[in-house]
Amino acid sequence: MPDSIESISQLELWIKEARSWFVPDCAKTITILLPAIVLAKAQHETQQEIEALLLLALSYWALGQLADAHLALDRVETLKRISKDPRHAAEYDNARARLLLAASEYGPALKLWSSCLKKALSLQAFDLYVQACLGIGNIFTAHQQHGNALRWHETALEFARKVSDHELLAESFLHVAADLNHLGEYELTLVLSKQGEPVFLTSRHKAWLADWYSYRGDAHMALKQYHQAQGWLQAAWDLNQNLNYLWSQSINLMALGRVYMAQQRFVEAEHYLLLALKTILSFASNVLLLRVYNLLAELGQAKDDYKMAWENRHHYHRLAISDVQQMAKEKLTSALERRIKDLDTQLFVLQTRQENLLLRQKSSADSELLNTLRSASLQDPLTGLSNRRHLDQEMPLMYQRCIEEQRAFTTLMLDLDHFKSINDQFGHPIGDEVIRTIAAILLQSCRGGDLVARFGGEEFVLLLPGAMGSTAVEVSERIRKRIEEFNWVQFHAELKVTSSIGVAEQIDEPDAKTLLEHADQALYQAKHNGRNRVELYQ
């Protein structure tokens, strides 16, 4: 018995030490964990073996050793059936999803993070909740849907600020900064970088500090502040070249190549880009390979080296075709999009629970930061609907998808009749309640794959993929009646609200923009013909 107790004590010490090294040095974490796992298996200590294997898998993942990480999780998958520990099951989902995302297997990754999120909700395991939100956001990033990515990542940041995990907070800050750069919100990235800097300066994860410097450098570069950009990116590289994190090194090297290329310092640019290519090839990330081949092709053109430009463009296109085929297999299907909407609902419920004091106690600084970030996202702050930016991003994609799949595609444009007089007569607070209620009616009237956006003021746009014009007119008429017949007197005894709706079905329009213009013309006709009616573009 004493030997057994001593072994368990040694196991706990090894796992504790491995955790302390996980962030700063994953290679050392692996060295500590391997004998710990052997001992746990020999002693039949299932719980400790699972803990060690999960940490081992994440360490391998961080170092790009995906095959070894999968092997560790295969063992966890067997053990968790014996353990039946819901926390371990959620941690397994999160770890496996990270590996699947790294291999561009987006659908399976989303399913696992969805499962992890639901388990985290029931366990009130907010650290896992943050990790699942980060993961789901990263799937949107892979699909170039950066506004949706920001929405999930800012949620992760909000929760991370309320749990006592300093490194998780740093990771959340990083994801939000990357999203803001993708969205072109470079000034906001610089504001965020100053607010988050104390977190990174005290982090044990120097690769994250390097990433933080890289994102700041990217923002300066986009603003054509090349001297500042070069300084921050070089500071990042000074850290990165002494670390083992290949992804961070690759991002940093490509950014250095870009900043030197912008200054027409082609020798330095080629040096860093070729080093980036060598690094990326060592762990085979298609996403990063596409970026570096594109940059090398641009460099070849800039320096009139057409052989270099052609070769790298050839590599880019060959890989892009393969990636598109994979994306088609793993695209966000309607079923997965519905699952995300279900998760959105759960997220809303959790955030508004009265008893959840931990997450409701916001400092004024937190609120100011998050409000600023939301303004940069693709969500209308008053209604929670998509905003104009999101509509502009998604409509061409939905339009093109319906063209390719030979499906109908219809657009509705809705405007509230005499809304200015509602604000003037009853006040803006009641006007806001009307807008929120209209948003709710529109959401209740739509299917899972539809998109509802606040176009601006009292105007809304609905995108109905798969719906013919006649069907869309019926939907519009139901919406019009619901608005007219809603119990508006609950807000004011004299309040009445009606709407006019224009409908346009894709027939021979050359693009999504033209289709939207036709819906607007139909709306104008509805107003011209007396308001509180539906008109189909002819």
GULUM-109907 format. One record per residue (C-alpha): residue in one letter; residue number from 1; x, y, z. Coordinates in steps of 0.02 Angstrom, whole numbers. Each point is the difference from the previous one (the first is absolute). Layout:
<pts>
<rest a&nr NUM&px X&py Y&pz Z>
...
</pts>
This chain:
<pts>
<rest m&nr 1&px 0&py 0&pz 0>
<rest p&nr 2&px 137&py 129&pz 40>
<rest d&nr 3&px 80&py -33&pz -172>
<rest s&nr 4&px -169&py 32&pz -83>
<rest i&nr 5&px -26&py 162&pz 96>
<rest e&nr 6&px 177&py 55&pz -43>
<rest s&nr 7&px -32&py -38&pz -186>
<rest i&nr 8&px -160&py 101&pz 0>
<rest s&nr 9&px 90&py 144&pz 84>
<rest q&nr 10&px 137&py -9&pz -133>
<rest l&nr 11&px -133&py -1&pz -136>
<rest e&nr 12&px -81&py 157&pz 70>
<rest l&nr 13&px 168&py 87&pz 10>
<rest w&nr 14&px 44&py -46&pz -180>
<rest i&nr 15&px -167&py 59&pz -68>
<rest k&nr 16&px 10&py 162&pz 100>
<rest e&nr 17&px 176&py 33&pz -64>
<rest a&nr 18&px -51&py -42&pz -179>
<rest r&nr 19&px -143&py 126&pz 10>
<rest s&nr 20&px 120&py 134&pz 59>
<rest w&nr 21&px 106&py -27&pz -157>
<rest f&nr 22&px -144&py -25&pz -123>
<rest v&nr 23&px -11&py 182&pz -51>
<rest p&nr 24&px 183&py 52&pz -4>
<rest d&nr 25&px 81&py -163&pz -59>
<rest c&nr 26&px -109&py -138&pz -70>
<rest a&nr 27&px 150&py -109&pz -42>
<rest k&nr 28&px 45&py -6&pz 184>
<rest t&nr 29&px -182&py -37&pz 43>
<rest i&nr 30&px 8&py -154&pz -113>
<rest t&nr 31&px 161&py -59&pz 80>
<rest i&nr 32&px -79&py 8&pz 173>
<rest l&nr 33&px -165&py -80&pz -52>
<rest l&nr 34&px 64&py -156&pz -89>
<rest p&nr 35&px 62&py -90&pz 156>
<rest a&nr 36&px -151&py 65&pz 97>
<rest i&nr 37&px -117&py -85&pz -123>
<rest v&nr 38&px 96&py -164&pz 14>
<rest l&nr 39&px -13&py 7&pz 190>
<rest a&nr 40&px -185&py 45&pz -3>
<rest k&nr 41&px -38&py -145&pz -115>
<rest a&nr 42&px 100&py -121&pz 108>
<rest q&nr 43&px -90&py 59&pz 157>
<rest h&nr 44&px -173&py -2&pz -86>
<rest e&nr 45&px -23&py 183&pz 44>
<rest t&nr 46&px -124&py 39&pz -139>
<rest q&nr 47&px -38&py 179&pz 49>
<rest q&nr 48&px 183&py 50&pz 7>
<rest e&nr 49&px 38&py -92&pz -161>
<rest i&nr 50&px -139&py 96&pz -90>
<rest e&nr 51&px 61&py 167&pz 69>
<rest a&nr 52&px 177&py -37&pz -55>
<rest l&nr 53&px -53&py -61&pz -173>
<rest l&nr 54&px -109&py 153&pz -31>
<rest l&nr 55&px 144&py 114&pz 45>
<rest l&nr 56&px 117&py -104&pz -108>
<rest a&nr 57&px -116&py 14&pz -150>
<rest l&nr 58&px -11&py 189&pz 17>
<rest s&nr 59&px 189&py 11&pz 15>
<rest y&nr 60&px 24&py -101&pz -159>
<rest w&nr 61&px -132&py 110&pz -86>
<rest a&nr 62&px 90&py 159&pz 52>
<rest l&nr 63&px 161&py -67&pz -78>
<rest g&nr 64&px -88&py -55&pz -161>
<rest q&nr 65&px 21&py -187&pz 37>
<rest l&nr 66&px -179&py -44&pz -45>
<rest a&nr 67&px 20&py -188&pz -26>
<rest d&nr 68&px 72&py -21&pz 176>
<rest a&nr 69&px -139&py 108&pz 70>
<rest h&nr 70&px -133&py -109&pz -81>
<rest l&nr 71&px 80&py -157&pz 73>
<rest a&nr 72&px -9&py 74&pz 174>
<rest l&nr 73&px -183&py 45&pz -23>
<rest d&nr 74&px -40&py -174&pz -67>
<rest r&nr 75&px 54&py -66&pz 170>
<rest v&nr 76&px -105&py 134&pz 88>
<rest e&nr 77&px -151&py -51&pz -104>
<rest t&nr 78&px 14&py -176&pz 71>
<rest l&nr 79&px 30&py 56&pz 179>
<rest k&nr 80&px -139&py 129&pz 8>
<rest r&nr 81&px -128&py -138&pz -29>
<rest i&nr 82&px 64&py -78&pz 161>
<rest s&nr 83&px 18&py 163&pz 95>
<rest k&nr 84&px -168&py 77&pz -50>
<rest d&nr 85&px 65&py 168&pz 61>
<rest p&nr 86&px -97&py 137&pz -94>
<rest r&nr 87&px 143&py 123&pz 22>
<rest h&nr 88&px 122&py -118&pz -85>
<rest a&nr 89&px -126&py -31&pz -138>
<rest a&nr 90&px -12&py 187&pz -34>
<rest e&nr 91&px 190&py 20&pz 4>
<rest y&nr 92&px 15&py -144&pz -124>
<rest d&nr 93&px -123&py 84&pz -119>
<rest n&nr 94&px 99&py 162&pz 8>
<rest a&nr 95&px 169&py -83&pz -28>
<rest r&nr 96&px -59&py -110&pz -145>
<rest a&nr 97&px -87&py 149&pz -81>
<rest r&nr 98&px 164&py 97&pz 0>
<rest l&nr 99&px 84&py -141&pz -94>
<rest l&nr 100&px -141&py -12&pz -126>
<rest l&nr 101&px 4&py 187&pz -32>
<rest a&nr 102&px 188&py -10&pz -28>
<rest a&nr 103&px -35&py -131&pz -135>
<rest s&nr 104&px -137&py 110&pz -80>
<rest e&nr 105&px -137&py -123&pz 53>
<rest y&nr 106&px -121&py 139&pz 42>
<rest g&nr 107&px -164&py -95&pz 16>
<rest p&nr 108&px 61&py -130&pz 126>
<rest a&nr 109&px 91&py 137&pz 97>
<rest l&nr 110&px -158&py 103&pz 13>
<rest k&nr 111&px -100&py -149&pz 62>
<rest l&nr 112&px 126&py -34&pz 137>
<rest w&nr 113&px 11&py 182&pz 56>
<rest s&nr 114&px -190&py 6&pz 0>
<rest s&nr 115&px 0&py -152&pz 114>
<rest c&nr 116&px 136&py 78&pz 109>
<rest l&nr 117&px -100&py 161&pz 15>
<rest k&nr 118&px -157&py -90&pz 56>
<rest k&nr 119&px 96&py -101&pz 129>
<rest a&nr 120&px 88&py 156&pz 62>
<rest l&nr 121&px -168&py 85&pz 23>
<rest s&nr 122&px -70&py -142&pz 104>
<rest l&nr 123&px 161&py -11&pz 104>
<rest q&nr 124&px 17&py 190&pz 12>
<rest a&nr 125&px 179&py -31&pz -54>
<rest f&nr 126&px 31&py 174&pz -68>
<rest d&nr 127&px 181&py -34&pz -47>
<rest l&nr 128&px -57&py -135&pz -120>
<rest y&nr 129&px -141&py 113&pz -58>
<rest v&nr 130&px 130&py 130&pz -49>
<rest q&nr 131&px 103&py -129&pz -94>
<rest a&nr 132&px -152&py -63&pz -96>
<rest c&nr 133&px -48&py 178&pz -49>
<rest l&nr 134&px 178&py 31&pz -61>
<rest g&nr 135&px -5&py -160&pz -101>
<rest i&nr 136&px -168&py 36&pz -83>
<rest g&nr 137&px 63&py 174&pz -41>
<rest n&nr 138&px 153&py -76&pz -81>
<rest i&nr 139&px -109&py -105&pz -115>
<rest f&nr 140&px -81&py 161&pz -61>
<rest t&nr 141&px 174&py 73&pz -23>
<rest a&nr 142&px 47&py -148&pz -111>
<rest h&nr 143&px -155&py 37&pz -105>
<rest q&nr 144&px 48&py 185&pz -15>
<rest q&nr 145&px -153&py 51&pz 104>
<rest h&nr 146&px 97&py 116&pz 113>
<rest g&nr 147&px -150&py 94&pz 68>
<rest n&nr 148&px -76&py -161&pz 67>
<rest a&nr 149&px 170&py -50&pz 66>
<rest l&nr 150&px 13&py 165&pz 95>
<rest r&nr 151&px -172&py -27&pz 77>
<rest w&nr 152&px 53&py -168&pz 73>
<rest h&nr 153&px 173&py 59&pz 50>
<rest e&nr 154&px -64&py 155&pz 89>
<rest t&nr 155&px -119&py -114&pz 96>
<rest a&nr 156&px 150&py -104&pz 49>
<rest l&nr 157&px 91&py 158&pz 55>
<rest e&nr 158&px -148&py 55&pz 105>
<rest f&nr 159&px -6&py -166&pz 91>
<rest a&nr 160&px 189&py -13&pz 15>
<rest r&nr 161&px 5&py 166&pz 94>
<rest k&nr 162&px -111&py -81&pz 132>
<rest v&nr 163&px 98&py -159&pz 34>
<rest s&nr 164&px 166&py -13&pz 88>
<rest d&nr 165&px 101&py -64&pz -148>
<rest h&nr 166&px 128&py 130&pz -53>
<rest e&nr 167&px 59&py -99&pz -152>
<rest l&nr 168&px -176&py -28&pz -64>
<rest l&nr 169&px -29&py 187&pz 9>
<rest a&nr 170&px 157&py 31&pz -102>
<rest e&nr 171&px -55&py -128&pz -130>
<rest s&nr 172&px -170&py 84&pz -15>
<rest f&nr 173&px 79&py 172&pz -23>
<rest l&nr 174&px 106&py -72&pz -140>
<rest h&nr 175&px -147&py -69&pz -96>
<rest v&nr 176&px -97&py 163&pz 10>
<rest a&nr 177&px 152&py 99&pz -60>
<rest a&nr 178&px 20&py -116&pz -150>
<rest d&nr 179&px -184&py 20&pz -44>
<rest l&nr 180&px 10&py 189&pz 8>
<rest n&nr 181&px 147&py -1&pz -119>
<rest h&nr 182&px -94&py -113&pz -120>
<rest l&nr 183&px -147&py 121&pz 5>
<rest g&nr 184&px 111&py 149&pz -35>
<rest e&nr 185&px -27&py 77&pz 172>
<rest y&nr 186&px 185&py 39&pz 20>
<rest e&nr 187&px -19&py 152&pz 113>
<rest l&nr 188&px -108&py -104&pz 116>
<rest t&nr 189&px 133&py -137&pz 1>
<rest l&nr 190&px 126&py 128&pz 62>
<rest v&nr 191&px -119&py 59&pz 136>
<rest l&nr 192&px -30&py -180&pz 53>
<rest s&nr 193&px 186&py -38&pz -3>
<rest k&nr 194&px 33&py 135&pz 130>
<rest q&nr 195&px -140&py -62&pz 112>
<rest g&nr 196&px 56&py -181&pz -11>
<rest e&nr 197&px 186&py 27&pz 12>
<rest p&nr 198&px 10&py -23&pz 191>
<rest v&nr 199&px -78&py -172&pz -22>
<rest f&nr 200&px 134&py -54&pz -123>
<rest l&nr 201&px 147&py 76&pz 91>
<rest t&nr 202&px -44&py -107&pz 152>
<rest s&nr 203&px -42&py -156&pz -101>
<rest r&nr 204&px 112&py -152&pz 10>
<rest h&nr 205&px -33&py -33&pz -184>
<rest k&nr 206&px 130&py 104&pz -93>
<rest a&nr 207&px -67&py -60&pz -168>
<rest w&nr 208&px -162&py 89&pz 39>
<rest l&nr 209&px 95&py 160&pz 38>
<rest a&nr 210&px 85&py -22&pz -168>
<rest d&nr 211&px -170&py -22&pz -84>
<rest w&nr 212&px -62&py 156&pz 88>
<rest y&nr 213&px 147&py 99&pz -69>
<rest s&nr 214&px -32&py -76&pz -173>
<rest y&nr 215&px -182&py 55&pz -4>
<rest r&nr 216&px 51&py 175&pz 54>
<rest g&nr 217&px 129&py 1&pz -139>
<rest d&nr 218&px -131&py -59&pz -125>
<rest a&nr 219&px -114&py 144&pz 48>
<rest h&nr 220&px 140&py 128&pz -19>
<rest m&nr 221&px 46&py -75&pz -168>
<rest a&nr 222&px -180&py 12&pz -64>
<rest l&nr 223&px 2&py 183&pz 53>
<rest k&nr 224&px 163&py 21&pz -101>
<rest q&nr 225&px 98&py 38&pz 158>
<rest y&nr 226&px 143&py -110&pz -57>
<rest h&nr 227&px 131&py 53&pz 126>
<rest q&nr 228&px -113&py -43&pz 148>
<rest a&nr 229&px -56&py -159&pz -86>
<rest q&nr 230&px 177&py -59&pz -28>
<rest g&nr 231&px 46&py 37&pz 181>
<rest w&nr 232&px -144&py -101&pz 74>
<rest l&nr 233&px 21&py -144&pz -123>
<rest q&nr 234&px 187&py -10&pz 34>
<rest a&nr 235&px -35&py 0&pz 188>
<rest a&nr 236&px -118&py -145&pz -30>
<rest w&nr 237&px 132&py -94&pz -100>
<rest d&nr 238&px 130&py 27&pz 136>
<rest l&nr 239&px -116&py -100&pz 113>
<rest n&nr 240&px -64&py -125&pz -127>
<rest q&nr 241&px 167&py -63&pz -65>
<rest n&nr 242&px 41&py -67&pz 174>
<rest l&nr 243&px -167&py -92&pz 17>
<rest n&nr 244&px -72&py -159&pz -73>
<rest y&nr 245&px -168&py 64&pz -60>
<rest l&nr 246&px 4&py -23&pz -188>
<rest w&nr 247&px -168&py 84&pz -35>
<rest s&nr 248&px 50&py 159&pz 91>
<rest q&nr 249&px 170&py 0&pz -86>
<rest s&nr 250&px -83&py -19&pz -172>
<rest i&nr 251&px -122&py 144&pz 26>
<rest n&nr 252&px 140&py 111&pz 63>
<rest l&nr 253&px 117&py -42&pz -145>
<rest m&nr 254&px -133&py 34&pz -130>
<rest a&nr 255&px -40&py 167&pz 80>
<rest l&nr 256&px 184&py 48&pz -4>
<rest g&nr 257&px 6&py -49&pz -184>
<rest r&nr 258&px -150&py 110&pz -36>
<rest v&nr 259&px 68&py 153&pz 90>
<rest y&nr 260&px 167&py -11&pz -90>
<rest m&nr 261&px -88&py -28&pz -166>
<rest a&nr 262&px -105&py 157&pz 32>
<rest q&nr 263&px 163&py 96&pz 21>
<rest q&nr 264&px 70&py -80&pz -160>
<rest r&nr 265&px 138&py -83&pz 100>
<rest f&nr 266&px -16&py -158&pz -102>
<rest v&nr 267&px 154&py -93&pz 63>
<rest e&nr 268&px -60&py 6&pz 181>
<rest a&nr 269&px -178&py -40&pz -54>
<rest e&nr 270&px 55&py -156&pz -94>
<rest h&nr 271&px 108&py -57&pz 146>
<rest y&nr 272&px -145&py 5&pz 122>
<rest l&nr 273&px -129&py -73&pz -120>
<rest l&nr 274&px 110&py -148&pz -47>
<rest l&nr 275&px 32&py -31&pz 184>
<rest a&nr 276&px -188&py 6&pz 28>
<rest l&nr 277&px -27&py -126&pz -141>
<rest k&nr 278&px 128&py -119&pz 74>
<rest t&nr 279&px -82&py 13&pz 172>
<rest i&nr 280&px -176&py -27&pz -66>
<rest l&nr 281&px 51&py -152&pz -104>
<rest s&nr 282&px 64&py -80&pz 160>
<rest f&nr 283&px -177&py -14&pz 69>
<rest a&nr 284&px -103&py 12&pz -162>
<rest s&nr 285&px -135&py 129&pz 32>
<rest n&nr 286&px -97&py 30&pz -161>
<rest v&nr 287&px -67&py 166&pz 63>
<rest l&nr 288&px 174&py 69&pz 30>
<rest l&nr 289&px 74&py -79&pz -157>
<rest l&nr 290&px -129&py 93&pz -105>
<rest r&nr 291&px 50&py 163&pz 83>
<rest v&nr 292&px 187&py -22&pz -22>
<rest y&nr 293&px -12&py -59&pz -182>
<rest n&nr 294&px -108&py 152&pz -38>
<rest l&nr 295&px 126&py 116&pz 83>
<rest l&nr 296&px 146&py -78&pz -93>
<rest a&nr 297&px -94&py 19&pz -164>
<rest e&nr 298&px -32&py 183&pz 39>
<rest l&nr 299&px 183&py 23&pz 43>
<rest g&nr 300&px 51&py -79&pz -166>
<rest q&nr 301&px -110&py 123&pz -94>
<rest a&nr 302&px 63&py 148&pz 102>
<rest k&nr 303&px 182&py -39&pz -41>
<rest d&nr 304&px -37&py -48&pz -182>
<rest d&nr 305&px 50&py -181&pz 32>
<rest y&nr 306&px -136&py -80&pz -103>
<rest k&nr 307&px 65&py -177&pz 21>
<rest m&nr 308&px -14&py 20&pz 189>
<rest a&nr 309&px -174&py 77&pz -19>
<rest w&nr 310&px -61&py -140&pz -115>
<rest e&nr 311&px 68&py -144&pz 104>
<rest n&nr 312&px -77&py 63&pz 162>
<rest r&nr 313&px -164&py 45&pz -85>
<rest h&nr 314&px -3&py -177&pz -70>
<rest h&nr 315&px 27&py -73&pz 175>
<rest y&nr 316&px -135&py 115&pz 67>
<rest h&nr 317&px -132&py -50&pz -127>
<rest r&nr 318&px 36&py -186&pz 14>
<rest l&nr 319&px -19&py 9&pz 189>
<rest a&nr 320&px -151&py 116&pz -10>
<rest i&nr 321&px -94&py -126&pz -110>
<rest s&nr 322&px 35&py -137&pz 127>
<rest d&nr 323&px -54&py 114&pz 143>
<rest v&nr 324&px -162&py 50&pz -87>
<rest q&nr 325&px -42&py -184&pz -25>
<rest q&nr 326&px 31&py -31&pz 185>
<rest m&nr 327&px -101&py 155&pz 46>
<rest a&nr 328&px -145&py -65&pz -106>
<rest k&nr 329&px 3&py -162&pz 99>
<rest e&nr 330&px 11&py 89&pz 167>
<rest k&nr 331&px -98&py 160&pz -35>
<rest l&nr 332&px -120&py 69&pz 129>
<rest t&nr 333&px -155&py -93&pz -54>
<rest s&nr 334&px -176&py 59&pz 43>
<rest a&nr 335&px -9&py -129&pz 139>
<rest l&nr 336&px 161&py 64&pz 78>
<rest e&nr 337&px -56&py 181&pz -22>
<rest r&nr 338&px -160&py -44&pz 94>
<rest r&nr 339&px 105&py -79&pz 136>
<rest i&nr 340&px 97&py 162&pz 15>
<rest k&nr 341&px -163&py 97&pz 16>
<rest d&nr 342&px -53&py -120&pz 139>
<rest l&nr 343&px 166&py 36&pz 86>
<rest d&nr 344&px -31&py 185&pz -20>
<rest t&nr 345&px -165&py -21&pz 93>
<rest q&nr 346&px 85&py -95&pz 142>
<rest l&nr 347&px 132&py 134&pz 7>
<rest f&nr 348&px -132&py 135&pz 18>
<rest v&nr 349&px -89&py -97&pz 138>
<rest l&nr 350&px 160&py -24&pz 98>
<rest q&nr 351&px 51&py 182&pz -14>
<rest t&nr 352&px -169&py 63&pz 62>
<rest r&nr 353&px -25&py -118&pz 147>
<rest q&nr 354&px -35&py 102&pz 156>
<rest e&nr 355&px 88&py -123&pz 114>
<rest n&nr 356&px 164&py 3&pz -97>
<rest l&nr 357&px 77&py 142&pz 99>
<rest l&nr 358&px 177&py -44&pz -50>
<rest l&nr 359&px -31&py 43&pz -181>
<rest r&nr 360&px -117&py 147&pz 31>
<rest q&nr 361&px 118&py 102&pz 106>
<rest k&nr 362&px 82&py 105&pz -134>
<rest s&nr 363&px 118&py 141&pz 37>
<rest s&nr 364&px -24&py 160&pz -98>
<rest a&nr 365&px 165&py -33&pz -89>
<rest d&nr 366&px -59&py -172&pz -56>
<rest s&nr 367&px -164&py 68&pz -65>
<rest e&nr 368&px 86&py 140&pz -94>
<rest l&nr 369&px 121&py -121&pz -83>
<rest l&nr 370&px -133&py -126&pz -49>
<rest n&nr 371&px -118&py 132&pz -65>
<rest t&nr 372&px 140&py 67&pz -108>
<rest l&nr 373&px 37&py -174&pz -67>
<rest r&nr 374&px -183&py -35&pz -36>
<rest s&nr 375&px -9&py 159&pz -103>
<rest a&nr 376&px 135&py -76&pz -110>
<rest s&nr 377&px -91&py -166&pz -19>
<rest l&nr 378&px -136&py -46&pz -121>
<rest q&nr 379&px -145&py 9&pz 122>
<rest d&nr 380&px -123&py 142&pz 22>
<rest p&nr 381&px 14&py 51&pz 185>
<rest l&nr 382&px -184&py 46&pz 22>
<rest t&nr 383&px -81&py -155&pz -73>
<rest g&nr 384&px 134&py -134&pz -5>
<rest l&nr 385&px -34&py -23&pz -186>
<rest s&nr 386&px 133&py 2&pz -133>
<rest n&nr 387&px 51&py 177&pz -46>
<rest r&nr 388&px 33&py 81&pz -169>
<rest r&nr 389&px 181&py -59&pz -1>
<rest h&nr 390&px -51&py -180&pz 29>
<rest l&nr 391&px -132&py 12&pz -136>
<rest d&nr 392&px 128&py 69&pz -122>
<rest q&nr 393&px 115&py -145&pz 42>
<rest e&nr 394&px -126&py -141&pz -3>
<rest m&nr 395&px -121&py 47&pz -139>
<rest p&nr 396&px 122&py -25&pz -146>
<rest l&nr 397&px 50&py -169&pz 71>
<rest m&nr 398&px -180&py -59&pz 22>
<rest y&nr 399&px -44&py 69&pz -172>
<rest q&nr 400&px 144&py -93&pz -83>
<rest r&nr 401&px -36&py -161&pz 95>
<rest c&nr 402&px -180&py 0&pz -61>
<rest i&nr 403&px 56&py 33&pz -178>
<rest e&nr 404&px 122&py -146&pz 7>
<rest e&nr 405&px -129&py -116&pz 80>
<rest q&nr 406&px -136&py 60&pz -120>
<rest r&nr 407&px -112&py 51&pz 144>
<rest a&nr 408&px -117&py 149&pz 9>
<rest f&nr 409&px 58&py 152&pz 99>
<rest t&nr 410&px -114&py 141&pz 57>
<rest t&nr 411&px 31&py 162&pz 92>
<rest l&nr 412&px -124&py 96&pz 108>
<rest m&nr 413&px 22&py 182&pz 49>
<rest l&nr 414&px -114&py 62&pz 139>
<rest d&nr 415&px -27&py 178&pz 60>
<rest l&nr 416&px -108&py 57&pz 146>
<rest d&nr 417&px -133&py 125&pz -56>
<rest h&nr 418&px 15&py 176&pz 72>
<rest f&nr 419&px 128&py -56&pz 129>
<rest k&nr 420&px 66&py 177&pz 24>
<rest s&nr 421&px -170&py 54&pz 63>
<rest i&nr 422&px 3&py -146&pz 124>
<rest n&nr 423&px 164&py 66&pz 72>
<rest d&nr 424&px -65&py 179&pz -1>
<rest q&nr 425&px -167&py -41&pz 82>
<rest f&nr 426&px 47&py -137&pz 124>
<rest g&nr 427&px 186&py 27&pz 27>
<rest h&nr 428&px 157&py -96&pz -48>
<rest p&nr 429&px -11&py -130&pz 142>
<rest i&nr 430&px -165&py -62&pz -71>
<rest g&nr 431&px 73&py 12&pz -175>
<rest d&nr 432&px 140&py -115&pz 57>
<rest e&nr 433&px -128&py -123&pz 71>
<rest v&nr 434&px -89&py 0&pz -168>
<rest i&nr 435&px 164&py -39&pz -92>
<rest r&nr 436&px 41&py -142&pz 121>
<rest t&nr 437&px -175&py -73&pz -18>
<rest i&nr 438&px 8&py 8&pz -190>
<rest a&nr 439&px 166&py -93&pz 8>
<rest a&nr 440&px -79&py -137&pz 106>
<rest i&nr 441&px -148&py -16&pz -119>
<rest l&nr 442&px 117&py -16&pz -149>
<rest l&nr 443&px 106&py -133&pz 86>
<rest q&nr 444&px -156&py -99&pz 47>
<rest s&nr 445&px -58&py 7&pz -182>
<rest c&nr 446&px 160&py -70&pz -75>
<rest r&nr 447&px 79&py -171&pz -26>
<rest g&nr 448&px 168&py -58&pz 62>
<rest g&nr 449&px 96&py 42&pz -158>
<rest d&nr 450&px -74&py 174&pz -25>
<rest l&nr 451&px 91&py 160&pz 45>
<rest v&nr 452&px -84&py 149&pz 83>
<rest a&nr 453&px 93&py 165&pz 6>
<rest r&nr 454&px -35&py 175&pz 61>
<rest f&nr 455&px 41&py 101&pz -154>
<rest g&nr 456&px -2&py 166&pz 90>
<rest g&nr 457&px -124&py 100&pz 104>
<rest e&nr 458&px -172&py -78&pz -24>
<rest e&nr 459&px 48&py -103&pz -154>
<rest f&nr 460&px 30&py -187&pz 3>
<rest v&nr 461&px 56&py -126&pz -130>
<rest l&nr 462&px -40&py -186&pz -6>
<rest l&nr 463&px 93&py -123&pz -111>
<rest l&nr 464&px -99&py -158&pz -42>
<rest p&nr 465&px 108&py -130&pz -90>
<rest g&nr 466&px -105&py -133&pz -84>
<rest a&nr 467&px -161&py 103&pz 3>
<rest m&nr 468&px -85&py 48&pz -162>
<rest g&nr 469&px -81&py 170&pz -22>
<rest s&nr 470&px -177&py -64&pz 32>
<rest t&nr 471&px 55&py -82&pz 162>
<rest a&nr 472&px 92&py 156&pz 54>
<rest v&nr 473&px -155&py 105&pz -31>
<rest e&nr 474&px -100&py -117&pz 114>
<rest v&nr 475&px 135&py 14&pz 134>
<rest s&nr 476&px 0&py 189&pz -19>
<rest e&nr 477&px -189&py 8&pz 17>
<rest r&nr 478&px 7&py -102&pz 161>
<rest i&nr 479&px 134&py 117&pz 68>
<rest r&nr 480&px -102&py 153&pz -49>
<rest k&nr 481&px -155&py -67&pz 89>
<rest r&nr 482&px 98&py -49&pz 156>
<rest i&nr 483&px 70&py 176&pz 12>
<rest e&nr 484&px -169&py 82&pz -28>
<rest e&nr 485&px -91&py -115&pz 123>
<rest f&nr 486&px 133&py 0&pz 137>
<rest n&nr 487&px -57&py 65&pz 171>
<rest w&nr 488&px 89&py 167&pz -12>
<rest v&nr 489&px -108&py 78&pz 136>
<rest q&nr 490&px 110&py -83&pz 129>
<rest f&nr 491&px 127&py 135&pz -40>
<rest h&nr 492&px -124&py 143&pz -20>
<rest a&nr 493&px -190&py 5&pz -11>
<rest e&nr 494&px 3&py 95&pz -165>
<rest l&nr 495&px 145&py -89&pz -84>
<rest k&nr 496&px -32&py -83&pz -168>
<rest v&nr 497&px 134&py -71&pz -115>
<rest t&nr 498&px -9&py -57&pz -182>
<rest s&nr 499&px 130&py -45&pz -130>
<rest s&nr 500&px 30&py -1&pz -186>
<rest i&nr 501&px 98&py -141&pz -82>
<rest g&nr 502&px 86&py -17&pz -169>
<rest v&nr 503&px 40&py -173&pz -69>
<rest a&nr 504&px 124&py -43&pz -139>
<rest e&nr 505&px 36&py -176&pz -65>
<rest q&nr 506&px 164&py -37&pz -87>
<rest i&nr 507&px -38&py -24&pz -184>
<rest d&nr 508&px 129&py 82&pz -111>
<rest e&nr 509&px 85&py 122&pz 118>
<rest p&nr 510&px 189&py 2&pz -28>
<rest d&nr 511&px 43&py 9&pz 185>
<rest a&nr 512&px -66&py 11&pz 178>
<rest k&nr 513&px 12&py 189&pz 3>
<rest t&nr 514&px -120&py 15&pz -146>
<rest l&nr 515&px -122&py -120&pz 82>
<rest l&nr 516&px 1&py 108&pz 157>
<rest e&nr 517&px -32&py 155&pz -106>
<rest h&nr 518&px -151&py -86&pz -79>
<rest a&nr 519&px -69&py -41&pz 172>
<rest d&nr 520&px 22&py 184&pz 45>
<rest q&nr 521&px -95&py 52&pz -157>
<rest a&nr 522&px -141&py -119&pz 47>
<rest l&nr 523&px -3&py 77&pz 174>
<rest y&nr 524&px -14&py 173&pz -77>
<rest q&nr 525&px -148&py -62&pz -103>
<rest a&nr 526&px -83&py -69&pz 159>
<rest k&nr 527&px 16&py 170&pz 83>
<rest h&nr 528&px -58&py 91&pz -157>
<rest n&nr 529&px -155&py -111&pz -8>
<rest g&nr 530&px -57&py 45&pz 176>
<rest r&nr 531&px 117&py -87&pz 124>
<rest n&nr 532&px -41&py -150&pz 113>
<rest r&nr 533&px 13&py -115&pz -150>
<rest v&nr 534&px 115&py -122&pz -92>
<rest e&nr 535&px 63&py 25&pz -178>
<rest l&nr 536&px 99&py -122&pz -110>
<rest y&nr 537&px 129&py 74&pz -119>
<rest q&nr 538&px -56&py -23&pz -180>
</pts>
